[in-house]
Structure formats: C-alpha cells, structure tokens
Amino acid sequence: MKGRLVSLGLALVLLCGCAGPAAGDTFLAGGARSRCAALLEREKPRLDDLLYGRVPQGPAVDPSWFNDAAFVGDSVSVMLEYYNNSTHALGNPAFFCVESLNPRNAMRAEAGSPRLPEWPKGSGERPLLQDGIAQSGASKIYVMLGINSISGGVDNALRDLVTLIDLIQASSPQAAILIQPVTPMTSDSPRADDILNNWLIQDYDQALIQVCRDHGWYYVDVYQIMADEYGALWAEYSGDKSMGIHMNFAGAAAWADYLLTHVPIALR
C-alpha cells in the first residue's frame, strides 16, 4: 500500500510541474506551488482511501454500480438482502448471507452445508463461500462478519476474518474488498452479556480499521449511521426485541443510502 501511495504522490508532483526546487532555491515558484496545492487537495479523498482505508462520502452512485458486487454476511445482512429484493435500492448484487454465518464455520463447512449461503439463488446448491462468490463474477466484495464470533475474543475473530478473506481473494484475485464494521446492539438488548456487548463491538470495529489499512481493504463505516450518541443501535432501526441486533426496513434503507454515497473514488 505504501508503494501505491508513493507512486500516486510522485505522479501528482510531476503532473503539476513541481518536481522540487532547483539547487539553491528555498521555495517553489508561486504558480507551481498553487497548482500542487490545488491538485493535492482535489486528490485528498483518494489519498485517504489508500492510506486510511475509510471510504469518504461522495455523490451517490447509480444503483446499477452494485450489479457486480457481492455481499457476504450473517443474519444482520439478511435484512439488507430482503430490503433490496423489495426495492432494488442497490441494483442487483449477489448476496451470500445466511443466519449465524461467521468466518470459522464458513471455512469449516463442506459444500452443501446449510451453514453456507445458497448460490445460485433458488438452485438449492450451497458451494463453498469462496467458490460461490467466484461463480458470481463479483468485482467488488462487501464483507460484514463478526457478530457471531466476537464472543470468542476480538483477536480470534479478526484472525479468522483475515483467513477467510484470503481464501475469497485467492478465488477472486481481481475483486476489491470492502469491509463493513459490525453494527451495534440496542441499549436494552437482552442478548448483551460479558462476552457480547457494544463495548466489545466497538473494540472489534476499531481493530478492524487497522486490519483494513494493513491489507489494503476499504472500510465502509456503516456503524456511524446506526449508532446513537451512546454507541447503541437507534431504537427506530431495531427490527427485533428478542435480541436487539437486527434491523428493520428503516434501518436497511439508511444502510443502503449510506452505501450509495460511500463508494471508493478509485472504484467509481
């Protein structure tokens, strides 16, 4: 990643005619300096994409942009799938989402296991996760996994996630990886306990940012629109009282709107 960033910076310098001062010069000529400043400012979101992983807000893309995307997730993402099936707010992406999915059981399951998502939809077939994604031809792969593995320890959950994505990338080497953080639980979630709670979710998500930086993955921070001022899931976005984890259609709509306006510049 550092090499890509250096190359981009060098290209900007050369493009704006400010390759550096000649011997004895202290400052760039005013015109060259201003051209560099303007170009660097314009490219800053792209630099942030490369350096920090976080995807900045931008103009909304057309829903068809997601037609060659794949979404990998557990029951939280199933609601996004249901919402999109009803509205096509995100076009026609491939969804590889199933209840209780986590990186470890995805890697351990054999083809045909009910733990794996069905692909193609309606076929009754359940290939290995990485094989199904490769079959879909996705060039952008969104991953949100962790709510079912954080209870085993944040470090273990992150390690399993990286291993799974390595398998996915081996089968889809040209695809971009876009990571979505785990979304929060409601403040009164009956599921909250010592091994799964909003504090641990925040710890996992913060560590996930660094994982994205280390691996050159994009970090699409949907958490920020789902969490209230106390770090809990907004009550109006909650779709279940028994767990306080899953979204309703209002939450899924906010989620889809966020995705439409947070697309990496390099992928637009």
Wavefront OBJ file of the C-alpha trace (Angstrom):
o trace
v 0.000 0.000 0.000
v 2.830 2.407 0.832
v 4.259 1.866 -2.652
v 0.914 2.763 -4.240
v 0.725 5.913 -2.147
v 4.268 6.996 -3.035
v 3.574 6.391 -6.734
v 0.409 8.476 -6.558
v 2.203 11.285 -4.777
v 5.037 11.280 -7.316
v 2.564 11.344 -10.177
v 0.841 14.364 -8.658
v 4.146 16.173 -8.266
v 5.116 15.541 -11.864
v 1.687 16.430 -13.225
v 1.585 19.824 -11.589
v 5.125 20.714 -12.542
v 6.601 20.835 -9.058
v 9.290 18.221 -9.096
v 11.162 20.117 -6.402
v 13.281 23.258 -6.121
v 16.460 23.666 -8.078
v 19.755 23.881 -6.198
v 19.800 26.998 -4.079
v 16.031 27.543 -4.264
v 14.129 27.676 -0.998
v 10.501 27.697 -2.188
v 8.602 26.606 -5.264
v 7.516 29.322 -7.620
v 4.109 30.614 -6.593
v 2.281 29.250 -9.650
v 3.717 25.757 -9.329
v 3.057 25.728 -5.597
v -0.564 26.728 -6.035
v -1.098 24.121 -8.765
v 0.313 21.430 -6.494
v -1.816 22.549 -3.560
v -4.980 22.528 -5.660
v -4.289 19.103 -7.160
v -3.329 17.528 -3.858
v -6.458 18.899 -2.221
v -8.619 17.525 -5.021
v -6.980 14.085 -4.707
v -7.082 14.013 -0.889
v -10.089 11.633 -0.663
v -8.241 9.203 -2.905
v -5.120 9.507 -0.753
v -7.276 8.867 2.309
v -8.705 5.785 0.590
v -5.209 4.364 0.208
v -3.713 5.442 3.497
v -6.534 5.092 5.969
v -8.919 2.551 4.469
v -12.012 4.612 5.351
v -14.230 5.485 2.408
v -15.256 9.159 2.403
v -18.695 10.432 1.470
v -19.262 11.433 -2.137
v -22.047 11.809 -4.691
v -24.428 8.876 -4.756
v -23.728 6.309 -7.440
v -26.435 4.775 -9.594
v -27.810 1.580 -8.017
v -26.542 -0.365 -11.040
v -22.999 0.219 -9.728
v -23.691 -2.653 -7.321
v -24.729 -5.103 -10.045
v -21.286 -6.718 -9.996
v -20.950 -6.598 -6.212
v -21.319 -9.407 -3.692
v -22.407 -9.015 -0.079
v -21.169 -11.530 2.475
v -22.848 -11.505 5.860
v -24.872 -13.129 8.607
v -28.484 -12.564 9.690
v -27.868 -8.824 10.104
v -27.093 -8.580 6.384
v -30.055 -10.821 5.527
v -32.299 -7.829 6.257
v -30.358 -5.735 3.732
v -30.941 -8.525 1.231
v -34.681 -8.596 1.983
v -34.870 -4.831 1.671
v -33.019 -4.814 -1.627
v -35.173 -7.607 -3.026
v -38.173 -5.340 -2.386
v -36.712 -2.030 -3.568
v -33.618 -2.710 -5.698
v -32.113 0.300 -3.959
v -28.705 -1.287 -4.579
v -29.449 -2.709 -8.004
v -28.928 -6.456 -8.370
v -25.888 -7.583 -6.401
v -25.218 -11.151 -5.296
v -25.988 -11.848 -1.642
v -24.108 -14.524 0.270
v -25.815 -14.078 3.611
v -27.155 -16.692 5.973
v -28.162 -16.852 9.617
v -25.324 -17.473 12.122
v -22.569 -17.223 9.500
v -19.113 -16.475 10.838
v -15.663 -16.873 9.284
v -14.838 -20.057 11.162
v -17.977 -22.014 10.310
v -17.783 -20.728 6.725
v -14.291 -22.204 6.403
v -15.115 -25.467 8.170
v -18.384 -26.197 6.367
v -18.380 -28.608 3.460
v -20.164 -27.796 0.215
v -23.880 -28.423 0.624
v -23.932 -27.490 4.310
v -26.938 -25.417 5.426
v -24.425 -23.147 7.171
v -23.410 -21.847 3.736
v -25.420 -19.408 1.595
v -27.370 -20.746 -1.369
v -25.902 -19.973 -4.789
v -27.270 -19.551 -7.386
v -30.405 -18.377 -5.642
v -33.213 -20.905 -5.940
v -30.880 -23.701 -7.056
v -30.666 -25.453 -3.698
v -26.879 -25.570 -4.124
v -24.568 -24.356 -1.379
v -20.999 -24.201 -2.667
v -18.018 -23.206 -0.567
v -18.298 -19.492 0.109
v -15.248 -18.525 -1.942
v -16.391 -20.703 -4.844
v -19.890 -19.212 -4.913
v -18.511 -15.675 -4.922
v -16.132 -16.556 -7.750
v -19.029 -18.075 -9.716
v -20.992 -14.838 -9.326
v -18.220 -12.903 -11.076
v -18.268 -10.167 -8.438
v -15.593 -7.495 -8.807
v -16.496 -5.769 -5.514
v -16.953 -7.866 -2.385
v -18.563 -6.360 0.723
v -17.990 -8.307 3.934
v -19.731 -7.822 7.276
v -18.947 -10.642 9.693
v -18.156 -10.686 13.385
v -21.310 -10.544 15.495
v -21.258 -14.363 15.720
v -17.542 -14.626 16.515
v -16.681 -11.689 18.810
v -17.727 -13.744 21.844
v -14.699 -15.959 21.189
v -12.353 -12.992 21.526
v -11.698 -9.988 19.304
v -8.238 -11.173 18.231
v -9.522 -14.623 17.266
v -12.458 -13.123 15.362
v -10.172 -10.819 13.379
v -7.704 -13.598 12.630
v -10.481 -15.830 11.290
v -11.872 -12.981 9.193
v -8.486 -12.331 7.571
v -8.050 -16.044 6.827
v -11.481 -16.243 5.202
v -10.898 -13.164 3.071
v -7.557 -14.584 1.972
v -9.482 -17.606 0.647
v -12.001 -15.356 -1.081
v -9.250 -13.289 -2.695
v -7.433 -16.415 -3.874
v -10.573 -17.355 -5.840
v -11.420 -13.767 -6.914
v -7.996 -12.098 -7.176
v -9.195 -9.076 -9.151
v -12.005 -8.170 -6.770
v -11.857 -5.200 -4.401
v -12.574 -5.958 -0.741
v -14.862 -3.588 1.167
v -15.241 -4.273 4.864
v -18.288 -3.168 6.839
v -17.998 -2.995 10.629
v -20.305 -4.876 12.948
v -23.320 -2.724 13.746
v -24.309 -2.049 17.383
v -26.922 -3.654 19.606
v -29.806 -1.733 21.138
v -29.243 -0.263 24.587
v -31.751 -2.729 26.078
v -30.653 -5.780 24.082
v -31.492 -8.986 26.002
v -28.557 -10.627 24.220
v -25.938 -8.321 25.749
v -23.638 -10.007 28.278
v -19.979 -10.140 29.274
v -18.862 -11.765 26.002
v -21.023 -9.847 23.535
v -21.889 -6.208 24.047
v -21.452 -2.798 22.442
v -18.090 -2.220 24.113
v -16.691 -5.359 22.506
v -18.294 -4.480 19.177
v -16.544 -1.100 19.302
v -13.224 -2.777 20.164
v -13.633 -5.146 17.216
v -14.577 -2.382 14.796
v -11.689 -0.155 15.854
v -9.234 -3.009 15.370
v -10.854 -3.738 12.018
v -9.823 -0.296 10.750
v -6.167 -1.188 11.240
v -6.699 -4.576 9.599
v -8.046 -2.765 6.545
v -5.048 -0.436 6.489
v -2.660 -3.375 6.742
v -4.308 -5.325 3.924
v -5.321 -2.540 1.561
v -9.056 -3.121 2.044
v -11.684 -0.398 2.069
v -13.520 0.319 5.313
v -17.139 1.345 4.755
v -18.164 2.693 8.150
v -21.897 1.976 8.309
v -21.611 1.854 12.105
v -21.646 5.640 12.278
v -25.206 5.925 10.969
v -26.537 3.016 13.023
v -25.203 4.111 16.432
v -26.796 6.725 18.665
v -24.819 9.090 20.895
v -24.278 6.252 23.388
v -22.999 3.768 20.815
v -26.217 1.724 20.737
v -28.388 0.853 17.753
v -31.020 3.526 17.171
v -34.330 2.217 18.506
v -36.143 3.231 15.319
v -33.797 0.982 13.303
v -34.276 -2.083 15.502
v -36.196 -4.940 13.937
v -36.257 -7.388 16.822
v -36.841 -7.004 20.539
v -35.647 -10.501 21.444
v -32.032 -9.788 20.509
v -31.748 -6.087 19.702
v -29.307 -6.822 16.880
v -31.219 -6.956 13.602
v -32.520 -4.061 11.503
v -35.983 -3.233 10.273
v -36.629 -1.775 6.813
v -35.949 1.766 8.083
v -32.509 0.674 9.220
v -31.884 -1.170 5.975
v -32.922 1.928 3.990
v -30.433 4.091 5.911
v -27.800 1.409 5.348
v -28.421 1.317 1.593
v -28.364 5.114 1.342
v -25.015 5.150 3.125
v -23.550 2.579 0.740
v -24.717 4.577 -2.279
v -22.838 7.666 -1.079
v -19.703 5.915 0.234
v -18.079 4.340 -2.787
v -14.285 4.445 -3.131
v -13.157 7.023 -5.661
v -10.829 4.518 -7.279
v -13.817 2.221 -7.995
v -16.250 4.811 -9.337
l 1 2 3 4 5 6 7 8 9 10 11 12 13 14 15 16 17 18 19 20 21 22 23 24 25 26 27 28 29 30 31 32 33 34 35 36 37 38 39 40 41 42 43 44 45 46 47 48 49 50 51 52 53 54 55 56 57 58 59 60 61 62 63 64 65 66 67 68 69 70 71 72 73 74 75 76 77 78 79 80 81 82 83 84 85 86 87 88 89 90 91 92 93 94 95 96 97 98 99 100 101 102 103 104 105 106 107 108 109 110 111 112 113 114 115 116 117 118 119 120 121 122 123 124 125 126 127 128 129 130 131 132 133 134 135 136 137 138 139 140 141 142 143 144 145 146 147 148 149 150 151 152 153 154 155 156 157 158 159 160 161 162 163 164 165 166 167 168 169 170 171 172 173 174 175 176 177 178 179 180 181 182 183 184 185 186 187 188 189 190 191 192 193 194 195 196 197 198 199 200 201 202 203 204 205 206 207 208 209 210 211 212 213 214 215 216 217 218 219 220 221 222 223 224 225 226 227 228 229 230 231 232 233 234 235 236 237 238 239 240 241 242 243 244 245 246 247 248 249 250 251 252 253 254 255 256 257 258 259 260 261 262 263 264 265 266 267 268
